[in-house]
Amino acid sequence: MKVLDKNYQALTKRLPLAPLESEADYETARKILHELMQNDPNLTDGEIAYFKVLVLIVEDYSSLHLEGRFEDEARGNEILESLMQDHGFRQVDIAEIAGMPKQKINDFLAGRRGLPREARQKLADRFKLRPDIFELSLPKGQ
């Protein structure tokens, strides 16, 4: 195991690596993740280690609170928009995850175009959801 540096220790003082128990903890965790993403690729080994574990903790918390949040009629772009807000992601972050240009993500979020199967799968893997969640289909009855 690597020796964890002072940056790691400072981060654990801000937010210990433990299950999140409140919305306030969740928001703090998202803020820290966003800060760390902004500093990439200049992160120390300790910051990288902290980031990897915190991502798992945030995903665990959000998956518990996302269950039942979306109706069957929700469109894929609406779901992605909500996930972006929950995780503090910007369109450029989602474009990187999906492996496609930011403009195509913008078009998807605006409901103008669907996502390729490969992009849906990458997003599904990242958010631990089914790929069909990200299909741009009209709600039932429309």
C-alpha positions as CSV (number, residue, x, y, z in Angstrom):
1,M,0.0,0.0,0.0
2,K,1.3,3.5,-0.9
3,V,2.1,5.9,1.8
4,L,-0.7,8.5,1.8
5,D,0.4,12.1,1.6
6,K,-0.6,15.2,3.5
7,N,-3.2,16.1,0.8
8,Y,-4.9,12.8,1.5
9,Q,-4.9,13.5,5.2
10,A,-6.3,17.0,4.6
11,L,-9.1,15.6,2.5
12,T,-10.1,13.0,5.1
13,K,-10.3,15.8,7.6
14,R,-12.8,17.6,5.3
15,L,-14.8,14.5,4.7
16,P,-13.8,11.1,6.2
17,L,-14.1,8.1,3.8
18,A,-17.2,6.6,5.3
19,P,-20.7,6.0,4.1
20,L,-22.6,9.3,3.5
21,E,-25.4,9.8,6.0
22,S,-27.0,13.0,4.9
23,E,-27.7,15.2,1.9
24,A,-25.2,17.7,3.3
25,D,-22.5,15.0,3.3
26,Y,-23.5,14.1,-0.2
27,E,-23.2,17.7,-1.4
28,T,-19.8,18.1,0.4
29,A,-18.6,14.9,-1.3
30,R,-19.7,16.1,-4.8
31,K,-18.0,19.4,-4.2
32,I,-14.7,17.7,-3.3
33,L,-15.0,15.4,-6.3
34,H,-15.5,18.4,-8.5
35,E,-12.5,20.2,-7.1
36,L,-10.3,17.1,-7.6
37,M,-11.5,16.7,-11.2
38,Q,-10.5,20.3,-11.8
39,N,-7.0,19.6,-10.6
40,D,-6.5,16.5,-12.6
41,P,-3.8,15.6,-13.9
42,N,-1.9,17.3,-11.1
43,L,-3.2,15.2,-8.3
44,T,-0.9,13.5,-5.8
45,D,-1.1,9.8,-5.2
46,G,-3.0,10.5,-2.0
47,E,-5.5,12.6,-3.8
48,I,-6.0,10.0,-6.5
49,A,-6.5,7.3,-3.8
50,Y,-9.1,9.5,-2.0
51,F,-10.9,10.3,-5.2
52,K,-11.2,6.6,-6.2
53,V,-12.8,5.7,-2.9
54,L,-15.0,8.8,-2.7
55,V,-16.4,8.1,-6.1
56,L,-17.6,4.7,-4.9
57,I,-19.1,6.2,-1.7
58,V,-21.0,8.9,-3.7
59,E,-22.2,6.3,-6.2
60,D,-23.5,4.1,-3.4
61,Y,-25.3,7.0,-1.8
62,S,-26.8,8.2,-5.0
63,S,-27.9,4.8,-6.1
64,L,-29.9,4.4,-2.9
65,H,-31.6,7.7,-3.4
66,L,-32.1,7.4,-7.2
67,E,-34.1,4.2,-6.8
68,G,-37.7,4.9,-7.7
69,R,-36.9,8.5,-8.6
70,F,-37.7,8.2,-12.3
71,E,-41.0,7.4,-13.7
72,D,-41.2,4.8,-16.6
73,E,-42.1,7.7,-18.9
74,A,-38.9,9.7,-18.2
75,R,-36.9,10.4,-21.2
76,G,-33.2,9.5,-21.3
77,N,-32.1,13.1,-21.7
78,E,-34.1,14.0,-18.5
79,I,-32.5,11.2,-16.6
80,L,-29.0,12.1,-17.7
81,E,-29.6,15.8,-16.8
82,S,-30.7,14.7,-13.3
83,L,-27.6,12.4,-13.0
84,M,-25.4,15.3,-14.0
85,Q,-26.8,17.5,-11.3
86,D,-26.5,14.7,-8.7
87,H,-22.9,14.0,-9.5
88,G,-21.8,17.6,-10.3
89,F,-20.9,16.8,-13.9
90,R,-20.8,19.2,-16.8
91,Q,-21.6,18.4,-20.4
92,V,-17.9,18.1,-21.1
93,D,-17.5,15.5,-18.4
94,I,-20.4,13.5,-19.8
95,A,-18.9,13.8,-23.3
96,E,-15.7,12.4,-22.0
97,I,-17.4,9.5,-20.3
98,A,-19.5,8.7,-23.4
99,G,-16.6,9.1,-25.7
100,M,-18.2,11.6,-28.0
101,P,-18.2,15.4,-28.8
102,K,-19.8,17.8,-26.3
103,Q,-22.1,19.1,-29.0
104,K,-23.7,15.7,-29.4
105,I,-24.3,15.5,-25.7
106,N,-25.8,19.0,-25.9
107,D,-28.1,17.8,-28.7
108,F,-29.1,14.8,-26.6
109,L,-29.9,16.8,-23.5
110,A,-32.0,19.2,-25.6
111,G,-33.9,16.2,-27.0
112,R,-32.8,16.8,-30.6
113,R,-30.9,13.5,-31.1
114,G,-30.4,10.2,-29.5
115,L,-27.1,8.6,-28.3
116,P,-25.3,5.8,-30.1
117,R,-25.5,2.4,-28.5
118,E,-21.8,2.6,-27.4
119,A,-22.3,5.9,-25.7
120,R,-25.4,4.6,-23.9
121,Q,-23.4,1.6,-22.7
122,K,-20.5,3.8,-21.4
123,L,-22.9,6.0,-19.5
124,A,-24.7,2.9,-18.1
125,D,-21.4,1.5,-16.9
126,R,-20.4,4.7,-15.3
127,F,-23.7,5.2,-13.4
128,K,-24.4,1.5,-12.9
129,L,-27.7,1.6,-14.8
130,R,-29.2,-0.2,-17.8
131,P,-28.2,1.3,-21.2
132,D,-31.8,1.6,-22.3
133,I,-32.3,4.2,-19.5
134,F,-30.5,6.6,-21.9
135,E,-32.7,6.1,-24.9
136,L,-34.3,9.2,-26.2
137,S,-37.9,8.0,-26.5
138,L,-41.1,9.9,-26.1
139,P,-43.1,9.3,-23.0
140,K,-45.9,6.8,-23.4
141,G,-49.0,8.2,-24.9
142,Q,-47.2,10.8,-27.0
